[in-house]
Amino acid sequence: MIWTSDNGAPLAKDLNSPTRGSNQPLYGRGYTTAEGPFRVPMICWWPGRVPAGTTCEELTSTMDLLPTFAKLAETSAPKDHVIDGYDVRPLLFGEASAKSPYDAFYYYHRDQLQAIRSGPWKLFLPLKSFQQHPHYKPNQQAEPLLFHLKEDVGSTRNVADQHPDVVKQLLELAEAARRDLGDADQPGRGQ
């Protein structure tokens, strides 16, 4: 049995009101590229397979459910189109050396690449324009924002100036994503 959600608490007129839920201590409301809507709980129960009372903090996605379920059913995911997820059985079953299959995870608002995560780092990309952004208001230019998500779960301290090497590495990963997945008016070869 798996219980999960697809988004955190949704947007509300009053963003500080808990009437539509709360993503605290994570930053941001649903349907944005903030951590609050993306990091949702997932509870798994399978006596004898999923170790009881354990916690996994590795990055996974609901995209991983199809390939994982296919392997559990001793078959494979469809091969006639791209499947974005991974088989995460080692994480489910609590294998000691299991790690997230994601070297990078991309945060899109509709067709615009806004942020990228790799390991504990999340970079909000510099943007000249956007329809919606969790950290900037419309008509503002979005400067790079870098957060260390393990040390700053609420995404409150921009450390981009202290880690230019990490910013550079994540910007390079963003360019690879643009080439493959596209970005706004830039089609990607993997679309």
Disulfide bonds with the S-S distance in Angstrom:
none
